Amino acid sequence: MPTYAYACKDCGHAFDIFQSFTDSTLTSCPECQGALRKKFNSVGVVFKGSGFYRTDSRDAKGSTVSAAPAAPAAPAAAPAPAAAAS
């Protein structure tokens, strides 16, 4: 369940509360019954490494490409030398 931060516009009272995604936003301050505003904090998720950027997983035309580079094709095997007739 996510934690949301609220602050009162009238008295300045600030608090955090656990709410479900389906719960409605709080509108009145528990201290003074004034109007509340929801505070937005930075996201707690940090993506590190390759593969998290649009340019890492798409080519210039925007189609999806493989994340791993393709292995170079193996060179064609050279024909075996012919046995010399004696």
N, CA, C and O atoms as a Tinker XYZ file with bonds, in Angstrom:
   344  protein
     1  N      0.848000   -1.164000    0.000000    73     2
     2  CA     0.000000    0.000000    0.000000    64     1     3
     3  C      0.903000    1.240000    0.000000    63     2     4     5
     4  O      1.812000    1.337000    0.824000    81     3
     5  N      0.664000    2.176000   -0.905000    73     3     6
     6  CA     1.533000    3.353000   -0.999000    64     5     7
     7  C      1.304000    4.356000    0.135000    63     6     8     9
     8  O      0.231000    4.415000    0.735000    81     7
     9  N      2.336000    5.130000    0.402000    73     7    10
    10  CA     2.268000    6.192000    1.397000    64     9    11
    11  C      2.138000    7.522000    0.682000    63    10    12    13
    12  O      2.908000    7.819000   -0.231000    81    11
    13  N      1.164000    8.326000    1.094000    73    11    14
    14  CA     0.953000    9.640000    0.502000    64    13    15
    15  C      1.217000   10.715000    1.552000    63    14    16    17
    16  O      0.922000   10.530000    2.732000    81    15
    17  N      1.771000   11.830000    1.112000    73    15    18
    18  CA     2.059000   12.960000    2.005000    64    17    19
    19  C      1.044000   14.059000    1.735000    63    18    20    21
    20  O      0.771000   14.397000    0.583000    81    19
    21  N      0.492000   14.608000    2.799000    73    19    22
    22  CA    -0.469000   15.701000    2.711000    64    21    23
    23  C      0.008000   16.863000    3.554000    63    22    24    25
    24  O      0.757000   16.677000    4.513000    81    23
    25  N     -0.430000   18.078000    3.195000    73    23    26
    26  CA    -0.144000   19.275000    3.986000    64    25    27
    27  C     -1.387000   20.155000    3.958000    63    26    28    29
    28  O     -2.050000   20.276000    2.928000    81    27
    29  N     -1.692000   20.758000    5.079000    73    27    30
    30  CA    -2.851000   21.637000    5.188000    64    29    31
    31  C     -2.506000   23.011000    4.628000    63    30    32    33
    32  O     -1.450000   23.565000    4.935000    81    31
    33  N     -3.385000   23.552000    3.819000    73    31    34
    34  CA    -3.176000   24.891000    3.261000    64    33    35
    35  C     -3.402000   25.974000    4.311000    63    34    36    37
    36  O     -2.855000   27.071000    4.194000    81    35
    37  N     -4.203000   25.678000    5.336000    73    35    38
    38  CA    -4.557000   26.686000    6.337000    64    37    39
    39  C     -3.592000   26.724000    7.529000    63    38    40    41
    40  O     -3.054000   27.781000    7.858000    81    39
    41  N     -3.373000   25.567000    8.176000    73    39    42
    42  CA    -2.546000   25.560000    9.387000    64    41    43
    43  C     -1.134000   25.043000    9.154000    63    42    44    45
    44  O     -0.281000   25.186000   10.031000    81    43
    45  N     -0.864000   24.448000    7.998000    73    43    46
    46  CA     0.474000   23.959000    7.698000    64    45    47
    47  C      0.777000   22.574000    8.242000    63    46    48    49
    48  O      1.898000   22.090000    8.084000    81    47
    49  N     -0.188000   21.923000    8.880000    73    47    50
    50  CA     0.011000   20.574000    9.421000    64    49    51
    51  C      0.348000   19.616000    8.274000    63    50    52    53
    52  O     -0.370000   19.560000    7.275000    81    51
    53  N      1.451000   18.858000    8.423000    73    51    54
    54  CA     1.874000   17.912000    7.397000    64    53    55
    55  C      1.898000   16.511000    7.986000    63    54    56    57
    56  O      2.305000   16.319000    9.132000    81    55
    57  N      1.461000   15.531000    7.199000    73    55    58
    58  CA     1.445000   14.154000    7.672000    64    57    59
    59  C      1.476000   13.198000    6.483000    63    58    60    61
    60  O      1.191000   13.575000    5.347000    81    59
    61  N      1.834000   11.945000    6.782000    73    59    62
    62  CA     1.854000   10.868000    5.793000    64    61    63
    63  C      0.771000    9.867000    6.156000    63    62    64    65
    64  O      0.465000    9.670000    7.333000    81    63
    65  N      0.198000    9.240000    5.151000    73    63    66
    66  CA    -0.849000    8.255000    5.399000    64    65    67
    67  C     -0.757000    7.135000    4.370000    63    66    68    69
    68  O     -0.455000    7.379000    3.202000    81    67
    69  N     -1.020000    5.901000    4.812000    73    67    70
    70  CA    -1.079000    4.750000    3.916000    64    69    71
    71  C     -2.477000    4.713000    3.310000    63    70    72    73
    72  O     -3.473000    4.701000    4.034000    81    71
    73  N     -2.551000    4.696000    1.977000    73    71    74
    74  CA    -3.831000    4.624000    1.295000    64    73    75
    75  C     -3.734000    3.660000    0.130000    63    74    76    77
    76  O     -2.685000    3.530000   -0.501000    81    75
    77  N     -4.826000    2.992000   -0.144000    73    75    78
    78  CA    -4.900000    2.123000   -1.310000    64    77    79
    79  C     -5.042000    2.992000   -2.550000    63    78    80    81
    80  O     -5.429000    4.156000   -2.456000    81    79
    81  N     -4.728000    2.428000   -3.715000    73    79    82
    82  CA    -4.888000    3.168000   -4.965000    64    81    83
    83  C     -6.346000    3.540000   -5.199000    63    82    84    85
    84  O     -6.634000    4.546000   -5.847000    81    83
    85  N     -7.255000    2.742000   -4.682000    73    83    86
    86  CA    -8.676000    2.981000   -4.912000    64    85    87
    87  C     -9.295000    3.945000   -3.900000    63    86    88    89
    88  O    -10.423000    4.394000   -4.099000    81    87
    89  N     -8.583000    4.273000   -2.818000    73    87    90
    90  CA    -9.098000    5.227000   -1.831000    64    89    91
    91  C     -9.145000    6.631000   -2.415000    63    90    92    93
    92  O     -8.281000    7.013000   -3.204000    81    91
    93  N    -10.154000    7.393000   -2.025000    73    91    94
    94  CA   -10.246000    8.766000   -2.507000    64    93    95
    95  C     -9.248000    9.662000   -1.765000    63    94    96    97
    96  O     -8.836000    9.359000   -0.645000    81    95
    97  N     -8.875000   10.752000   -2.401000    73    95    98
    98  CA    -7.925000   11.701000   -1.829000    64    97    99
    99  C     -8.542000   12.401000   -0.620000    63    98   100   101
   100  O     -9.719000   12.760000   -0.640000    81    99
   101  N     -7.749000   12.594000    0.426000    73    99   102
   102  CA    -8.236000   13.315000    1.604000    64   101   103
   103  C     -8.404000   14.795000    1.263000    63   102   104   105
   104  O     -7.618000   15.359000    0.502000    81   103
   105  N     -9.448000   15.423000    1.840000    73   103   106
   106  CA    -9.718000   16.822000    1.519000    64   105   107
   107  C     -9.716000   17.740000    2.721000    63   106   108   109
   108  O     -9.558000   18.951000    2.562000    81   107
   109  N     -9.889000   17.194000    3.943000    73   107   110
   110  CA    -9.924000   18.072000    5.119000    64   109   111
   111  C     -8.853000   17.677000    6.125000    63   110   112   113
   112  O     -8.594000   16.495000    6.347000    81   111
   113  N     -8.245000   18.674000    6.721000    73   111   114
   114  CA    -7.166000   18.500000    7.699000    64   113   115
   115  C     -7.721000   17.887000    8.982000    63   114   116   117
   116  O     -8.763000   18.329000    9.467000    81   115
   117  N     -7.042000   16.871000    9.549000    73   115   118
   118  CA    -7.507000   16.284000   10.808000    64   117   119
   119  C     -7.312000   17.221000   12.003000    63   118   120   121
   120  O     -7.939000   17.012000   13.042000    81   119
   121  N     -6.468000   18.238000   11.888000    73   119   122
   122  CA    -6.215000   19.185000   12.986000    64   121   123
   123  C     -7.209000   20.337000   13.010000    63   122   124   125
   124  O     -7.799000   20.636000   14.048000    81   123
   125  N     -7.395000   20.998000   11.834000    73   123   126
   126  CA    -8.211000   22.220000   11.812000    64   125   127
   127  C     -9.385000   22.157000   10.835000    63   126   128   129
   128  O    -10.130000   23.129000   10.704000    81   127
   129  N     -9.557000   21.035000   10.153000    73   127   130
   130  CA   -10.603000   20.848000    9.138000    64   129   131
   131  C    -10.425000   21.756000    7.925000    63   130   132   133
   132  O    -11.368000   21.960000    7.160000    81   131
   133  N     -9.219000   22.305000    7.744000    73   131   134
   134  CA    -8.918000   23.145000    6.588000    64   133   135
   135  C     -8.674000   22.300000    5.337000    63   134   136   137
   136  O     -8.713000   21.071000    5.388000    81   135
   137  N     -8.428000   22.965000    4.233000    73   135   138
   138  CA    -8.215000   22.295000    2.945000    64   137   139
   139  C     -6.825000   21.653000    2.893000    63   138   140   141
   140  O     -5.834000   22.259000    3.299000    81   139
   141  N     -6.771000   20.423000    2.390000    73   139   142
   142  CA    -5.503000   19.699000    2.257000    64   141   143
   143  C     -5.020000   19.741000    0.818000    63   142   144   145
   144  O     -5.801000   19.897000   -0.120000    81   143
   145  N     -3.715000   19.598000    0.673000    73   143   146
   146  CA    -3.135000   19.416000   -0.654000    64   145   147
   147  C     -2.212000   18.208000   -0.578000    63   146   148   149
   148  O     -1.546000   17.982000    0.432000    81   147
   149  N     -2.182000   17.439000   -1.655000    73   147   150
   150  CA    -1.305000   16.263000   -1.709000    64   149   151
   151  C      0.069000   16.731000   -2.146000    63   150   152   153
   152  O      0.208000   17.463000   -3.126000    81   151
   153  N      1.082000   16.302000   -1.409000    73   151   154
   154  CA     2.465000   16.640000   -1.754000    64   153   155
   155  C      3.032000   15.517000   -2.607000    63   154   156   157
   156  O      2.769000   14.342000   -2.354000    81   155
   157  N      3.803000   15.881000   -3.608000    73   155   158
   158  CA     4.408000   14.887000   -4.480000    64   157   159
   159  C      5.906000   14.836000   -4.207000    63   158   160   161
   160  O      6.591000   15.858000   -4.211000    81   159
   161  N      6.392000   13.635000   -3.972000    73   159   162
   162  CA     7.811000   13.416000   -3.688000    64   161   163
   163  C      8.476000   12.772000   -4.899000    63   162   164   165
   164  O      7.807000   12.326000   -5.832000    81   163
   165  N      9.782000   12.734000   -4.866000    73   163   166
   166  CA    10.510000   12.074000   -5.951000    64   165   167
   167  C     10.255000   10.570000   -5.896000    63   166   168   169
   168  O      9.954000   10.016000   -4.839000    81   167
   169  N     10.376000    9.940000   -7.020000    73   167   170
   170  CA    10.133000    8.509000   -7.125000    64   169   171
   171  C     11.294000    7.748000   -6.503000    63   170   172   173
   172  O     12.448000    8.148000   -6.660000    81   171
   173  N     11.011000    6.677000   -5.813000    73   171   174
   174  CA    12.035000    5.902000   -5.131000    64   173   175
   175  C     12.646000    4.801000   -5.966000    63   174   176   177
   176  O     13.288000    3.906000   -5.417000    81   175
   177  N     12.467000    4.836000   -7.279000    73   175   178
   178  CA    13.015000    3.807000   -8.155000    64   177   179
   179  C     14.118000    4.427000   -8.995000    63   178   180   181
   180  O     13.931000    5.490000   -9.587000    81   179
   181  N     15.265000    3.767000   -9.048000    73   179   182
   182  CA    16.382000    4.245000   -9.850000    64   181   183
   183  C     16.801000    3.123000  -10.786000    63   182   184   185
   184  O     17.111000    2.019000  -10.337000    81   183
   185  N     16.810000    3.399000  -12.086000    73   183   186
   186  CA    17.239000    2.412000  -13.063000    64   185   187
   187  C     18.705000    2.654000  -13.381000    63   186   188   189
   188  O     19.084000    3.756000  -13.777000    81   187
   189  N     19.534000    1.622000  -13.209000    73   187   190
   190  CA    20.953000    1.740000  -13.512000    64   189   191
   191  C     21.323000    0.668000  -14.513000    63   190   192   193
   192  O     20.720000   -0.405000  -14.544000    81   191
   193  N     22.304000    0.961000  -15.321000    73   191   194
   194  CA    22.765000   -0.008000  -16.299000    64   193   195
   195  C     22.148000    0.233000  -17.654000    63   194   196   197
   196  O     21.342000    1.146000  -17.834000    81   195
   197  N     22.532000   -0.590000  -18.601000    73   195   198
   198  CA    22.012000   -0.414000  -19.954000    64   197   199
   199  C     20.676000   -1.116000  -20.084000    63   198   200   201
   200  O     20.336000   -1.991000  -19.287000    81   199
   201  N     19.926000   -0.723000  -21.097000    73   199   202
   202  CA    18.661000   -1.356000  -21.361000    64   201   203
   203  C     17.460000   -0.620000  -20.829000    63   202   204   205
   204  O     16.335000   -1.085000  -21.012000    81   203
   205  N     17.650000    0.519000  -20.171000    73   203   206
   206  CA    16.530000    1.243000  -19.601000    64   205   207
   207  C     16.190000    2.506000  -20.368000    63   206   208   209
   208  O     15.305000    3.258000  -19.960000    81   207
   209  N     16.870000    2.746000  -21.457000    73   207   210
   210  CA    16.619000    3.955000  -22.219000    64   209   211
   211  C     16.029000    3.597000  -23.567000    63   210   212   213
   212  O     16.306000    2.521000  -24.098000    81   211
   213  N     15.241000    4.458000  -24.116000    73   211   214
   214  CA    14.589000    4.191000  -25.390000    64   213   215
   215  C     15.616000    3.906000  -26.486000    63   214   216   217
   216  O     15.388000    3.058000  -27.348000    81   215
   217  N     16.727000    4.603000  -26.455000    73   215   218
   218  CA    17.743000    4.416000  -27.489000    64   217   219
   219  C     18.472000    3.091000  -27.336000    63   218   220   221
   220  O     19.106000    2.633000  -28.286000    81   219
   221  N     18.401000    2.462000  -26.166000    73   219   222
   222  CA    19.070000    1.181000  -25.965000    64   221   223
   223  C     18.295000    0.014000  -26.557000    63   222   224   225
   224  O     18.883000   -1.032000  -26.829000    81   223
   225  N     17.004000    0.163000  -26.761000    73   223   226
   226  CA    16.207000   -0.971000  -27.197000    64   225   227
   227  C     15.531000   -0.753000  -28.547000    63   226   228   229
   228  O     14.751000   -1.603000  -28.979000    81   227
   229  N     15.805000    0.352000  -29.222000    73   227   230
   230  CA    15.166000    0.615000  -30.506000    64   229   231
   231  C     16.191000    1.133000  -31.496000    63   230   232   233
   232  O     17.177000    1.769000  -31.124000    81   231
   233  N     15.936000    0.845000  -32.772000    73   231   234
   234  CA    16.811000    1.405000  -33.794000    64   233   235
   235  C     16.285000    2.784000  -34.187000    63   234   236   237
   236  O     15.325000    3.268000  -33.588000    81   235
   237  N     16.886000    3.411000  -35.164000    73   235   238
   238  CA    16.529000    4.778000  -35.544000    64   237   239
   239  C     15.100000    4.890000  -36.049000    63   238   240   241
   240  O     14.484000    5.946000  -35.906000    81   239
   241  N     14.562000    3.838000  -36.630000    73   239   242
   242  CA    13.198000    3.884000  -37.173000    64   241   243
   243  C     12.147000    3.624000  -36.106000    63   242   244   245
   244  O     10.956000    3.778000  -36.375000    81   243
   245  N     12.549000    3.238000  -34.915000    73   243   246
   246  CA    11.607000    3.015000  -33.837000    64   245   247
   247  C     11.158000    1.571000  -33.671000    63   246   248   249
   248  O     10.359000    1.280000  -32.781000    81   247
   249  N     11.646000    0.667000  -34.498000    73   247   250
   250  CA    11.250000   -0.723000  -34.331000    64   249   251
   251  C     12.133000   -1.370000  -33.272000    63   250   252   253
   252  O     13.271000   -0.954000  -33.056000    81   251
   253  N     11.609000   -2.364000  -32.634000    73   251   254
   254  CA    12.332000   -3.033000  -31.560000    64   253   255
   255  C     13.446000   -3.900000  -32.136000    63   254   256   257
   256  O     13.266000   -4.586000  -33.143000    81   255
   257  N     14.588000   -3.854000  -31.480000    73   255   258
   258  CA    15.720000   -4.691000  -31.865000    64   257   259
   259  C     16.150000   -5.489000  -30.654000    63   258   260   261
   260  O     15.748000   -5.196000  -29.528000    81   259
   261  N     16.960000   -6.489000  -30.889000    73   259   262
   262  CA    17.440000   -7.338000  -29.810000    64   261   263
   263  C     18.352000   -6.544000  -28.883000    63   262   264   265
   264  O     19.115000   -5.691000  -29.336000    81   263
   265  N     18.272000   -6.830000  -27.578000    73   263   266
   266  CA    19.113000   -6.139000  -26.605000    64   265   267
   267  C     20.569000   -6.595000  -26.706000    63   266   268   269
   268  O     21.485000   -5.809000  -26.462000    81   267
   269  N     20.785000   -7.868000  -27.069000    73   267   270
   270  CA    22.141000   -8.388000  -27.199000    64   269   271
   271  C     22.589000   -8.241000  -28.648000    63   270   272   273
   272  O     21.793000   -8.473000  -29.558000    81   271
   273  N     23.844000   -7.862000  -28.886000    73   271   274
   274  CA    24.306000   -7.737000  -30.269000    64   273   275
   275  C     24.325000   -9.101000  -30.947000    63   274   276   277
   276  O     24.608000  -10.121000  -30.318000    81   275
   277  N     24.023000   -9.099000  -32.223000    73   275   278
   278  CA    24.009000  -10.350000  -32.980000    64   277   279
   279  C     25.442000  -10.849000  -33.153000    63   278   280   281
   280  O     26.369000  -10.064000  -33.353000    81   279
   281  N     25.604000  -12.154000  -33.073000    73   279   282
   282  CA    26.930000  -12.751000  -33.263000    64   281   283
   283  C     27.274000  -12.695000  -34.748000    63   282   284   285
   284  O     26.399000  -12.904000  -35.588000    81   283
   285  N     28.530000  -12.416000  -35.085000    73   283   286
   286  CA    28.896000  -12.375000  -36.501000    64   285   287
   287  C     28.737000  -13.758000  -37.123000    63   286   288   289
   288  O     28.938000  -14.782000  -36.470000    81   287
   289  N     28.377000  -13.759000  -38.384000    73   287   290
   290  CA    28.187000  -15.030000  -39.082000    64   289   291
   291  C     29.533000  -15.742000  -39.202000    63   290   292   293
   292  O     30.567000  -15.116000  -39.433000    81   291
   293  N     29.496000  -17.053000  -39.042000    73   291   294
   294  CA    30.718000  -17.846000  -39.157000    64   293   295
   295  C     31.145000  -17.860000  -40.624000    63   294   296   297
   296  O     30.295000  -17.993000  -41.504000    81   295
   297  N     32.452000  -17.724000  -40.909000    73   295   298
   298  CA    32.898000  -17.746000  -42.313000    64   297   299
   299  C     32.636000  -19.121000  -42.917000    63   298   300   301
   300  O     32.665000  -20.138000  -42.225000    81   299
   301  N     32.383000  -19.127000  -44.211000    73   299   302
   302  CA    32.139000  -20.391000  -44.907000    64   301   303
   303  C     33.393000  -21.254000  -44.820000    63   302   304   305
   304  O     34.519000  -20.767000  -44.925000    81   303
   305  N     33.168000  -22.523000  -44.628000    73   303   306
   306  CA    34.306000  -23.445000  -44.516000    64   305   307
   307  C     35.000000  -23.554000  -45.879000    63   306   308   309
   308  O     34.347000  -23.666000  -46.916000    81   307
   309  N     36.309000  -23.519000  -45.853000    73   307   310
   310  CA    37.085000  -23.648000  -47.102000    64   309   311
   311  C     37.028000  -25.079000  -47.564000    63   310   312   313
   312  O     37.088000  -25.992000  -46.741000    81   311
   313  N     36.911000  -25.307000  -48.875000    73   311   314
   314  CA    36.850000  -26.695000  -49.367000    64   313   315
   315  C     38.172000  -27.409000  -49.060000    63   314   316   317
   316  O     39.248000  -26.812000  -49.075000    81   315
   317  N     38.045000  -28.688000  -48.788000    73   315   318
   318  CA    39.235000  -29.493000  -48.493000    64   317   319
   319  C     40.089000  -29.611000  -49.759000    63   318   320   321
   320  O     39.552000  -29.739000  -50.859000    81   319
   321  N     41.404000  -29.569000  -49.608000    73   319   322
   322  CA    42.253000  -29.695000  -50.798000    64   321   323
   323  C     42.068000  -31.065000  -51.452000    63   322   324   325
   324  O     41.910000  -32.077000  -50.769000    81   323
   325  N     42.091000  -31.077000  -52.770000    73   323   326
   326  CA    41.913000  -32.325000  -53.505000    64   325   327
   327  C     43.177000  -33.164000  -53.377000    63   326   328   329
   328  O     44.293000  -32.642000  -53.384000    81   327
   329  N     42.984000  -34.443000  -53.263000    73   327   330
   330  CA    44.140000  -35.340000  -53.159000    64   329   331
   331  C     44.820000  -35.399000  -54.526000    63   330   332   333
   332  O     44.152000  -35.558000  -55.548000    81   331
   333  N     46.114000  -35.275000  -54.543000    73   331   334
   334  CA    46.876000  -35.314000  -55.820000    64   333   335
   335  C     46.936000  -36.748000  -56.332000    63   334   336   337
   336  O     47.180000  -37.682000  -55.569000    81   335
   337  N     46.711000  -36.909000  -57.620000    73   335   338
   338  CA    46.793000  -38.250000  -58.230000    64   337   339
   339  C     48.239000  -38.616000  -58.432000    63   338   340   341
   340  O     49.023000  -37.781000  -58.883000    81   339
   341  N     48.623000  -39.851000  -58.111000    73   339   342
   342  CA    50.007000  -40.265000  -58.288000    64   341   343
   343  C     50.222000  -41.123000  -59.471000    63   342   344
   344  O     51.349000  -41.542000  -59.733000    81   343
